[in-house]
Amino acid sequence: MKIYKTRDYEAMSKKAASVIASQVTLKTDSVLGLATGSTPVGTYKQLIQWYQEGLLDFSDVTSVNLDEYRGLSPENDQSYRYFMNHNLFDHVNIDKNRTYVPDGLEKDSEVACRKYDEIIERVGGIDLQILGLGHNGHIGFNEPSDCFEKTTHCVDLTESTIEANKRFFEKEEDVPRQAYTMGIQTIMKAKMILLLVSGEGKAQILHDVICGPVTPNVPASILQMHPNVIVIADEAALSKIK
């Protein structure tokens, strides 16, 4: 596990974008595993800027997203498909027919999960997986549990995750209670993993992820077992790691 400390969120975002840009430049048909939430927004903005400057080409890239809320349509402004379009896809030359997000409108969870696993297998697996880190250690929507879920599955969101997400919705009751998410095994099969963490509020959980035991109670702790993980975090997030 390589750990890079940056001065602040802006520097973290630029460093992360440089890793992704290198991947896309060296392997133009890369499969990128993408994340949503506030953490990668700055990274996506930097990638857009470099594309607009003619430094990046996404025309042969394929993407698979970590997760999607169950019950939200792609047009819903809180869906992760909408998020990706708004924060990246609409602004670069990626082929949207090769950008995949779990089908939040598929009511049969077994069907939705099986189809998404088939998509990931069909595109050849993930070259570079981008991850944020939840306050409770979740990656994607793999919440603390008594076991590591292997493949794409439907998850009941914890109260802490609902609490963290309610700022994006008009009312708390509008926050979805379930989501479809890639499983831990799928994430761990990625050739490279890029974990982005920012802010003092993530300092304790990042310490637990890097320095604590590997346990499904802290899902991201499994990353200790991956051979090629890059952690990019700002000084505040790394403040509890000596």
RODRENDREN-136237 format. One record per atom (N, C-alpha, C, CB): atom name; x, y, z. Coordinates in steps of 0.2 Angstrom, whole numbers, always signed. Glycine has a CB too. Example, Ala and Ser with C-alpha at 12.3 -4.5 7.8 and 13.67 -1.06 7.14 Angstrom:
2
atom|xx|yy|zz
N|+66|-28|+39
CA|+62|-22|+39
C|+66|-16|+39
CB|+57|-22|+45
N|+64|-11|+35
CA|+68|-5|+36
C|+64|+0|+39
CB|+70|-3|+29
This chain:
242
atom|xx|yy|zz
N|+4|-6|+0
CA|+0|+0|+0
C|+4|+6|+0
CB|-5|+0|+6
N|+4|+10|-5
CA|+7|+17|-5
C|+3|+22|-3
CB|+10|+18|-13
N|+5|+27|+1
CA|+2|+32|+4
C|+5|+39|+2
CB|+1|+31|+12
N|+1|+43|-1
CA|+3|+50|-3
C|-1|+55|+1
CB|+2|+51|-10
N|+3|+59|+5
CA|+0|+64|+9
C|+0|+71|+5
CB|+4|+65|+16
N|-6|+74|+4
CA|-6|+80|+1
C|-8|+86|+6
CB|-11|+80|-5
N|-7|+92|+4
CA|-8|+98|+8
C|-15|+98|+10
CB|-5|+104|+4
N|-20|+98|+5
CA|-27|+99|+6
C|-31|+95|+0
CB|-28|+107|+5
N|-37|+96|+0
CA|-42|+93|-4
C|-40|+94|-12
CB|-49|+95|-3
N|-38|+101|-13
CA|-37|+102|-20
C|-30|+98|-23
CB|-35|+110|-21
N|-25|+98|-18
CA|-19|+94|-20
C|-21|+87|-21
CB|-14|+96|-15
N|-25|+84|-16
CA|-27|+77|-17
C|-30|+76|-23
CB|-32|+75|-11
N|-35|+80|-25
CA|-39|+79|-31
C|-34|+79|-37
CB|-44|+85|-32
N|-29|+84|-38
CA|-25|+84|-43
C|-20|+78|-44
CB|-20|+91|-43
N|-18|+76|-38
CA|-13|+70|-38
C|-17|+64|-40
CB|-11|+69|-30
N|-24|+63|-38
CA|-28|+58|-40
C|-29|+58|-47
CB|-34|+58|-36
N|-30|+64|-50
CA|-32|+64|-57
C|-26|+63|-61
CB|-34|+72|-59
N|-20|+64|-58
CA|-13|+62|-62
C|-13|+55|-63
CB|-7|+65|-59
N|-15|+51|-57
CA|-14|+44|-58
C|-19|+41|-63
CB|-16|+41|-51
N|-25|+44|-63
CA|-30|+41|-68
C|-28|+43|-75
CB|-37|+44|-66
N|-25|+49|-76
CA|-23|+51|-82
C|-18|+47|-85
CB|-21|+59|-82
N|-13|+45|-80
CA|-8|+40|-83
C|-10|+34|-85
CB|-3|+39|-77
N|-15|+31|-81
CA|-19|+25|-83
C|-22|+25|-90
CB|-24|+23|-78
N|-25|+31|-91
CA|-29|+31|-98
C|-24|+33|-103
CB|-34|+37|-97
N|-19|+36|-102
CA|-14|+37|-107
C|-10|+31|-109
CB|-9|+43|-105
N|-8|+27|-104
CA|-4|+21|-105
C|-8|+15|-108
CB|+0|+19|-99
N|-15|+15|-106
CA|-19|+10|-109
C|-25|+13|-111
CB|-20|+4|-103
N|-26|+15|-117
CA|-31|+20|-119
C|-38|+16|-119
CB|-30|+21|-127
N|-38|+10|-119
CA|-45|+6|-118
C|-46|+4|-111
CB|-45|+0|-123
N|-43|+7|-106
CA|-44|+5|-99
C|-51|+5|-97
CB|-41|+11|-94
N|-52|+0|-92
CA|-59|+0|-89
C|-58|+3|-82
CB|-61|-8|-88
N|-61|+9|-81
CA|-61|+13|-75
C|-67|+11|-70
CB|-61|+20|-76
N|-66|+9|-64
CA|-71|+9|-59
C|-72|+15|-56
CB|-69|+3|-54
N|-78|+18|-56
CA|-79|+25|-54
C|-83|+26|-48
CB|-82|+29|-59
N|-82|+31|-44
CA|-85|+32|-37
C|-89|+39|-38
CB|-80|+32|-32
N|-94|+39|-34
CA|-98|+46|-33
C|-97|+49|-26
CB|-105|+44|-34
N|-101|+54|-24
CA|-100|+57|-18
C|-95|+63|-19
CB|-97|+52|-13
N|-94|+67|-13
CA|-91|+73|-14
C|-83|+72|-15
CB|-92|+77|-7
N|-81|+67|-13
CA|-73|+66|-13
C|-70|+66|-20
CB|-71|+60|-10
N|-73|+63|-25
CA|-70|+63|-31
C|-72|+69|-36
CB|-71|+56|-35
N|-76|+73|-34
CA|-78|+79|-38
C|-72|+83|-41
CB|-83|+83|-34
N|-68|+84|-36
CA|-62|+88|-38
C|-58|+85|-43
CB|-58|+90|-32
N|-57|+78|-42
CA|-53|+74|-47
C|-56|+74|-54
CB|-53|+67|-44
N|-63|+73|-54
CA|-66|+74|-60
C|-66|+80|-64
CB|-74|+72|-60
N|-66|+86|-60
CA|-65|+92|-63
C|-58|+93|-66
CB|-66|+98|-57
N|-53|+90|-63
CA|-46|+91|-65
C|-46|+87|-72
CB|-41|+89|-60
N|-49|+81|-72
CA|-49|+77|-78
C|-52|+81|-84
CB|-52|+70|-77
N|-58|+84|-82
CA|-61|+88|-87
C|-57|+93|-90
CB|-68|+91|-85
N|-53|+97|-86
CA|-49|+102|-88
C|-44|+100|-93
CB|-46|+106|-82
N|-40|+94|-91
CA|-35|+91|-95
C|-38|+89|-102
CB|-32|+86|-91
N|-44|+86|-102
CA|-47|+84|-108
C|-48|+90|-112
CB|-54|+81|-107
N|-51|+96|-109
CA|-52|+102|-113
C|-46|+105|-116
CB|-56|+107|-109
N|-40|+104|-113
CA|-34|+106|-115
C|-31|+102|-120
CB|-29|+107|-109
N|-34|+96|-122
CA|-31|+92|-127
C|-26|+87|-124
CB|-28|+95|-132
N|-26|+86|-117
CA|-21|+82|-114
C|-23|+75|-113
CB|-18|+85|-108
N|-30|+74|-113
CA|-33|+67|-112
C|-38|+65|-117
CB|-36|+67|-105
N|-38|+59|-118
CA|-43|+56|-123
C|-47|+50|-120
CB|-40|+54|-130
N|-53|+51|-119
CA|-57|+45|-116
C|-61|+41|-121
CB|-62|+49|-111
N|-60|+42|-127
CA|-64|+39|-132
C|-64|+31|-132
CB|-62|+41|-139
N|-59|+28|-130
CA|-59|+21|-129
C|-60|+18|-122
CB|-52|+18|-132
N|-61|+23|-118
CA|-62|+21|-111
C|-69|+18|-109
CB|-61|+27|-106
N|-69|+12|-105
CA|-75|+10|-102
C|-75|+11|-95
CB|-76|+2|-104
N|-81|+12|-92
CA|-82|+13|-85
C|-87|+9|-82
CB|-83|+21|-84
N|-86|+7|-76
CA|-91|+4|-72
C|-92|+7|-65
CB|-90|-4|-71
N|-98|+9|-63
CA|-98|+13|-57
C|-99|+8|-51
CB|-104|+18|-57
N|-97|+10|-45
CA|-98|+6|-39
C|-105|+4|-37
CB|-94|+9|-34
N|-109|+9|-38
CA|-116|+8|-35
C|-121|+12|-38
CB|-115|+9|-27
N|-127|+11|-36
CA|-133|+15|-37
C|-139|+14|-32
CB|-136|+14|-45
N|-142|+20|-31
CA|-148|+19|-26
C|-153|+15|-30
CB|-151|+26|-25
N|-156|+10|-26
CA|-162|+6|-28
C|-168|+11|-28
CB|-163|+0|-24
N|-171|+11|-34
CA|-178|+15|-35
C|-177|+21|-38
CB|-180|+16|-28
N|-171|+24|-39
CA|-170|+30|-43
C|-169|+29|-50
CB|-164|+34|-39
N|-172|+33|-54
CA|-171|+33|-61
C|-165|+36|-63
CB|-177|+36|-65
N|-162|+35|-69
CA|-156|+39|-71
C|-157|+46|-72
CB|-153|+36|-78
N|-163|+48|-73
CA|-165|+56|-73
C|-165|+59|-67
CB|-171|+56|-77
N|-166|+55|-61
CA|-167|+58|-55
C|-160|+62|-53
CB|-168|+53|-49
N|-160|+68|-51
CA|-154|+72|-50
C|-150|+69|-44
CB|-156|+79|-49
N|-153|+64|-40
CA|-149|+61|-35
C|-146|+54|-36
CB|-153|+61|-28
N|-148|+52|-42
CA|-145|+46|-44
C|-138|+46|-46
CB|-149|+43|-51
N|-135|+41|-46
CA|-127|+41|-47
C|-126|+41|-55
CB|-124|+35|-44
N|-131|+39|-59
CA|-130|+40|-66
C|-130|+47|-68
CB|-135|+36|-70
N|-135|+51|-65
CA|-135|+58|-66
C|-129|+61|-63
CB|-142|+61|-62
N|-127|+59|-57
CA|-120|+62|-55
C|-115|+61|-59
CB|-119|+59|-48
N|-114|+55|-62
CA|-108|+54|-67
C|-109|+58|-73
CB|-108|+47|-68
N|-115|+59|-76
CA|-116|+63|-82
C|-114|+70|-80
CB|-123|+62|-84
N|-116|+73|-75
CA|-116|+80|-73
C|-108|+81|-71
CB|-120|+81|-67
N|-105|+77|-68
CA|-98|+78|-65
C|-93|+76|-70
CB|-98|+75|-59
N|-94|+72|-75
CA|-89|+69|-79
C|-91|+68|-86
CB|-86|+63|-76
N|-96|+63|-87
CA|-97|+60|-94
C|-99|+66|-99
CB|-102|+55|-93
N|-103|+71|-97
CA|-106|+76|-101
C|-100|+80|-104
CB|-111|+80|-98
N|-94|+80|-101
CA|-89|+85|-102
C|-83|+82|-105
CB|-87|+88|-96
N|-83|+76|-106
CA|-77|+73|-110
C|-80|+68|-116
CB|-73|+68|-105
N|-75|+65|-119
CA|-77|+62|-125
C|-78|+54|-124
CB|-72|+63|-131
N|-80|+52|-118
CA|-82|+45|-117
C|-88|+43|-120
CB|-82|+44|-109
N|-88|+37|-123
CA|-94|+34|-126
C|-99|+32|-120
CB|-93|+28|-131
N|-105|+35|-120
CA|-109|+34|-114
C|-112|+27|-115
CB|-115|+39|-114
N|-112|+24|-121
CA|-114|+17|-121
C|-109|+12|-118
CB|-115|+15|-129
N|-103|+15|-116
CA|-99|+10|-112
C|-97|+13|-105
CB|-92|+10|-116
N|-102|+16|-103
CA|-102|+19|-96
C|-108|+15|-92
CB|-103|+26|-95
N|-106|+11|-87
CA|-111|+7|-84
C|-112|+8|-77
CB|-109|-1|-85
N|-118|+8|-75
CA|-121|+10|-68
C|-126|+4|-66
CB|-123|+17|-67
N|-126|+2|-60
CA|-132|-3|-59
C|-138|+0|-60
CB|-131|-5|-51
N|-143|-4|-62
CA|-150|-2|-64
C|-154|-1|-58
CB|-153|-7|-69
N|-155|+5|-56
CA|-158|+6|-50
C|-166|+5|-50
CB|-157|+13|-48
N|-168|+5|-56
CA|-176|+3|-57
C|-177|-4|-58
CB|-178|+7|-64
N|-172|-8|-58
CA|-174|-15|-58
C|-176|-18|-52
CB|-168|-20|-61
N|-183|-20|-51
CA|-186|-21|-45
C|-183|-28|-42
CB|-193|-21|-45
N|-181|-33|-47
CA|-179|-39|-44
C|-171|-38|-43
CB|-180|-45|-50
N|-170|-38|-37
CA|-163|-37|-35
C|-158|-43|-37
CB|-162|-37|-27
N|-160|-49|-38
CA|-156|-54|-40
C|-154|-53|-48
CB|-159|-61|-39
N|-159|-51|-51
CA|-158|-49|-58
C|-153|-43|-59
CB|-165|-48|-62
N|-155|-38|-56
CA|-150|-32|-56
C|-143|-34|-55
CB|-153|-27|-51
N|-142|-38|-49
CA|-135|-39|-47
C|-132|-44|-52
CB|-135|-42|-40
N|-135|-49|-54
CA|-133|-54|-59
C|-131|-50|-66
CB|-137|-59|-60
N|-135|-46|-68
CA|-134|-42|-74
C|-127|-38|-74
CB|-140|-38|-76
N|-127|-35|-68
CA|-121|-30|-67
C|-114|-34|-67
CB|-122|-26|-61
N|-115|-40|-63
CA|-109|-44|-63
C|-107|-47|-70
CB|-110|-50|-58
N|-112|-48|-74
CA|-110|-50|-81
C|-107|-45|-85
CB|-117|-53|-84
N|-109|-39|-84
CA|-107|-33|-87
C|-99|-32|-86
CB|-110|-26|-86
N|-98|-33|-79
CA|-91|-32|-77
C|-86|-37|-80
CB|-90|-32|-69
N|-89|-43|-80
CA|-85|-49|-83
C|-84|-48|-90
CB|-89|-56|-81
N|-89|-45|-94
CA|-89|-45|-101
C|-84|-39|-103
CB|-96|-43|-104
N|-83|-34|-99
CA|-79|-29|-101
C|-71|-31|-99
CB|-81|-22|-98
N|-71|-36|-96
CA|-64|-39|-94
C|-61|-37|-87
CB|-59|-36|-99
N|-66|-35|-83
CA|-63|-33|-76
C|-61|-26|-76
CB|-58|-38|-74
N|-59|-24|-70
CA|-57|-17|-69
C|-50|-16|-69
CB|-61|-14|-62
N|-47|-11|-73
CA|-40|-9|-72
C|-38|-5|-66
CB|-38|-6|-79
N|-42|+0|-65
CA|-41|+5|-60
C|-48|+7|-56
CB|-38|+12|-62
N|-48|+5|-50
CA|-54|+6|-46
C|-53|+12|-42
CB|-56|+0|-42
N|-58|+17|-42
CA|-57|+23|-38
C|-62|+22|-32
CB|-59|+30|-42
N|-60|+24|-26
CA|-64|+23|-20
C|-64|+29|-16
CB|-62|+17|-16
N|-70|+31|-13
CA|-70|+35|-7
C|-70|+31|-1
CB|-76|+40|-8
N|-71|+34|+5
CA|-71|+31|+11
C|-77|+33|+15
CB|-64|+31|+15
N|-82|+29|+17
CA|-87|+31|+22
C|-85|+32|+29
CB|-93|+26|+21
N|-88|+36|+33
CA|-87|+37|+40
C|-86|+31|+44
CB|-91|+42|+43
N|-90|+26|+41
CA|-90|+19|+45
C|-86|+14|+42
CB|-98|+17|+46
N|-82|+16|+37
CA|-77|+12|+34
C|-80|+9|+27
CB|-75|+7|+38
N|-86|+11|+25
CA|-89|+7|+19
C|-85|+10|+13
CB|-96|+9|+19
N|-85|+5|+8
CA|-82|+7|+1
C|-88|+4|-3
CB|-75|+3|+0
N|-89|+9|-8
CA|-96|+8|-12
C|-101|+8|-7
CB|-96|+1|-16
N|-106|+4|-7
CA|-111|+3|-1
C|-110|-3|+3
CB|-118|+4|-4
N|-104|-6|+3
CA|-102|-12|+7
C|-102|-9|+14
CB|-96|-15|+5
N|-107|-10|+18
CA|-108|-8|+25
C|-104|-12|+30
CB|-115|-6|+27
N|-103|-10|+36
CA|-100|-15|+41
C|-105|-21|+42
CB|-99|-11|+48
N|-102|-27|+42
CA|-106|-33|+42
C|-102|-38|+46
CB|-107|-35|+35
N|-104|-44|+46
CA|-101|-50|+49
C|-97|-54|+44
CB|-105|-54|+53
N|-98|-52|+37
CA|-94|-55|+32
C|-93|-50|+26
CB|-98|-61|+30
N|-88|-52|+22
CA|-87|-48|+16
C|-91|-51|+10
CB|-79|-48|+14
N|-96|-46|+8
CA|-100|-48|+2
C|-95|-49|-4
CB|-106|-43|+1
N|-96|-54|-8
CA|-92|-55|-14
C|-93|-51|-20
CB|-92|-63|-15
N|-100|-52|-22
CA|-101|-49|-29
C|-107|-44|-28
CB|-104|-55|-33
N|-109|-41|-33
CA|-114|-36|-33
C|-120|-38|-29
CB|-116|-34|-40
N|-123|-34|-25
CA|-128|-36|-20
C|-133|-30|-18
CB|-126|-40|-14
N|-138|-31|-16
CA|-143|-26|-13
C|-142|-25|-6
CB|-150|-28|-15
N|-141|-19|-4
CA|-139|-18|+3
C|-144|-13|+6
CB|-132|-15|+4
N|-145|-14|+13
CA|-149|-10|+17
C|-144|-5|+20
CB|-153|-14|+22
N|-145|+2|+18
CA|-141|+7|+20
C|-141|+8|+28
CB|-142|+13|+17
N|-136|+9|+31
CA|-136|+10|+39
C|-138|+17|+40
CB|-129|+9|+42
N|-140|+18|+46
CA|-142|+25|+48
C|-137|+30|+47
CB|-145|+25|+56
N|-131|+28|+49
CA|-125|+33|+48
C|-124|+35|+41
CB|-119|+30|+51
N|-125|+30|+36
CA|-125|+32|+29
C|-131|+36|+27
CB|-124|+26|+25
N|-137|+34|+29
CA|-143|+38|+27
C|-142|+46|+30
CB|-149|+35|+30
N|-139|+46|+36
CA|-138|+53|+39
C|-133|+57|+35
CB|-135|+52|+46
N|-128|+53|+33
CA|-123|+57|+29
C|-125|+59|+22
CB|-117|+52|+28
N|-130|+55|+19
CA|-133|+57|+12
C|-139|+61|+12
CB|-135|+50|+9
N|-142|+62|+18
CA|-148|+66|+18
C|-147|+74|+16
CB|-151|+66|+25
N|-141|+76|+16
CA|-140|+83|+14
C|-141|+84|+7
CB|-133|+85|+16
N|-141|+78|+3
CA|-142|+79|-4
C|-149|+79|-6
CB|-138|+73|-8
N|-153|+77|-1
CA|-161|+77|-3
C|-165|+82|+0
CB|-163|+70|-1
N|-171|+83|-2
CA|-175|+89|+0
C|-177|+87|+7
CB|-181|+90|-4
N|-179|+80|+8
CA|-182|+78|+15
C|-178|+71|+16
CB|-189|+77|+15
N|-177|+70|+23
CA|-174|+64|+25
C|-178|+58|+22
CB|-173|+64|+32
N|-184|+58|+22
CA|-188|+52|+20
C|-187|+51|+12
CB|-196|+53|+21
N|-184|+56|+9
CA|-183|+55|+2
C|-177|+51|+1
CB|-182|+61|-2
N|-172|+50|+6
CA|-166|+46|+5
C|-168|+39|+4
CB|-162|+47|+11
N|-165|+36|-1
CA|-166|+29|-2
C|-164|+25|+3
CB|-163|+26|-9
N|-167|+19|+5
CA|-165|+15|+11
C|-161|+9|+8
CB|-171|+12|+15
N|-160|+8|+1
CA|-157|+2|-1
C|-153|+5|-7
CB|-162|-3|-3
N|-148|+1|-9
CA|-144|+2|-15
C|-141|-4|-18
CB|-138|+7|-13
N|-139|-4|-24
CA|-135|-10|-27
C|-128|-8|-27
CB|-138|-11|-34
N|-124|-12|-25
CA|-117|-11|-25
C|-112|-16|-27
CB|-115|-8|-18
N|-107|-15|-30
CA|-102|-20|-31
C|-100|-23|-25
CB|-95|-17|-35
N|-98|-29|-25
CA|-96|-33|-19
C|-88|-32|-18
CB|-97|-40|-19
N|-86|-34|-12
CA|-79|-33|-10
C|-74|-37|-15
CB|-78|-35|-3
N|-76|-43|-16
CA|-72|-48|-21
C|-71|-44|-28
CB|-76|-54|-22
N|-77|-41|-30
CA|-76|-38|-37
C|-71|-32|-36
CB|-83|-35|-39
N|-72|-28|-31
CA|-67|-22|-30
C|-60|-25|-29
CB|-69|-18|-24
N|-59|-30|-26
CA|-52|-33|-25
C|-49|-36|-31
CB|-52|-38|-19
N|-53|-38|-36
CA|-51|-40|-42
C|-48|-35|-47
CB|-56|-44|-46
N|-49|-29|-45
CA|-46|-23|-49
C|-39|-23|-49
CB|-49|-16|-46
N|-36|-22|-55
CA|-28|-22|-55
C|-25|-17|-50
CB|-26|-21|-62
N|-28|-11|-50
CA|-26|-6|-46
C|-31|-3|-42
CB|-21|-1|-50
N|-30|-1|-36
CA|-36|+3|-32
C|-33|+10|-30
CB|-38|-1|-26
N|-37|+15|-31
CA|-35|+22|-29
C|-40|+24|-23
CB|-35|+26|-35
N|-38|+24|-17
CA|-42|+27|-12
C|-41|+34|-10
CB|-41|+22|-5
N|-46|+38|-10
CA|-46|+45|-9
C|-49|+47|-3
CB|-49|+49|-15
N|-46|+51|+2
CA|-49|+52|+8
C|-47|+60|+10
CB|-46|+48|+14
N|-52|+63|+12
CA|-50|+70|+14
C|-54|+72|+20
CB|-53|+75|+8
N|-51|+77|+24
CA|-54|+80|+30
C|-53|+76|+36
CB|-61|+80|+28
N|-53|+80|+42
CA|-51|+78|+48
C|-57|+73|+51
CB|-51|+84|+53
N|-63|+73|+48
CA|-68|+69|+50
C|-67|+62|+48
CB|-75|+71|+47
N|-62|+61|+43
CA|-61|+54|+41
C|-54|+51|+44
CB|-60|+54|+33
N|-51|+55|+48
CA|-45|+53|+51
C|-45|+47|+55
CB|-42|+59|+56
N|-50|+46|+59
CA|-50|+40|+63
C|-51|+34|+59
CB|-55|+40|+69
N|-56|+34|+55
CA|-58|+28|+51
C|-52|+27|+46
CB|-65|+29|+47
N|-49|+31|+43
CA|-43|+30|+39
C|-38|+26|+43
CB|-40|+36|+36
N|-37|+29|+49
CA|-32|+25|+53
C|-34|+18|+54
CB|-31|+29|+60
N|-40|+17|+56
CA|-43|+10|+57
C|-42|+6|+50
CB|-50|+10|+59
N|-43|+9|+45
CA|-42|+5|+38
C|-35|+3|+37
CB|-45|+10|+33
N|-31|+7|+38
CA|-24|+6|+37
C|-20|+2|+42
CB|-20|+13|+35
N|-21|+4|+48
CA|-17|+1|+54
C|-21|-4|+58
CB|-15|+7|+58
N|-28|-4|+57
CA|-31|-9|+61
C|-32|-16|+58
CB|-38|-6|+62
N|-35|-21|+62
CA|-36|-27|+59
C|-41|-27|+53
CB|-39|-32|+65
N|-40|-32|+49
CA|-44|-34|+43
C|-50|-37|+46
CB|-40|-38|+38
N|-56|-33|+45
CA|-62|-36|+48
C|-68|-33|+43
CB|-63|-34|+55
N|-73|-37|+42
CA|-79|-34|+39
C|-83|-29|+43
CB|-84|-40|+37
N|-81|-28|+49
CA|-84|-22|+53
C|-81|-16|+50
CB|-82|-23|+60
N|-75|-16|+47
CA|-72|-10|+44
C|-71|-12|+37
CB|-66|-7|+47
N|-76|-12|+32
CA|-75|-15|+26
C|-69|-13|+22
CB|-81|-14|+22
N|-67|-7|+22
CA|-61|-5|+18
C|-55|-8|+21
CB|-61|+3|+18
N|-55|-11|+27
CA|-48|-14|+29
C|-46|-19|+25
CB|-50|-16|+37
N|-50|-22|+21
CA|-48|-28|+16
C|-43|-25|+11
CB|-55|-30|+13
N|-43|-19|+10
CA|-38|-16|+5
C|-31|-17|+8
CB|-39|-9|+5
N|-30|-19|+14
CA|-23|-21|+16
C|-21|-27|+13
CB|-23|-22|+24
N|-25|-31|+10
CA|-24|-37|+7
C|-22|-37|-1
CB|-29|-42|+8
N|-24|-31|-3
CA|-23|-30|-11
C|-16|-28|-12
CB|-28|-24|-13
N|-13|-31|-18
CA|-6|-30|-19
C|-4|-23|-22
CB|-3|-35|-24
N|-9|-19|-24
CA|-8|-13|-28
C|-13|-7|-26
CB|-8|-14|-36
N|-12|-5|-20
CA|-17|+0|-18
C|-13|+7|-17
CB|-20|-2|-11
N|-16|+12|-19
CA|-13|+19|-18
C|-18|+23|-14
CB|-11|+23|-25
N|-16|+25|-9
CA|-20|+30|-4
C|-18|+37|-5
CB|-20|+28|+3
N|-22|+41|-7
CA|-20|+48|-8
C|-25|+52|-3
CB|-21|+51|-15
N|-22|+55|+2
CA|-26|+58|+7
C|-23|+65|+9
CB|-27|+54|+13
N|-27|+70|+12
CA|-24|+76|+14
C|-21|+75|+21
CB|-29|+82|+13
N|-18|+81|+23
CA|-15|+81|+30
C|-20|+79|+35
CB|-11|+87|+31
N|-26|+82|+35
CA|-31|+82|+40
C|-33|+74|+40
CB|-37|+86|+38
N|-34|+71|+35
CA|-36|+64|+35
C|-31|+59|+38
CB|-38|+62|+28
N|-25|+61|+37
CA|-19|+57|+39
C|-16|+59|+46
CB|-13|+57|+34
N|-20|+63|+49
CA|-17|+66|+55
C|-17|+61|+61
CB|-22|+72|+58
N|-20|+56|+61
CA|-20|+51|+66
C|-15|+45|+65
CB|-27|+48|+68
N|-12|+45|+59
CA|-7|+40|+57
C|+0|+43|+57
CB|-8|+38|+49
N|+4|+40|+61
CA|+11|+42|+63
C|+16|+39|+58
CB|+13|+41|+70
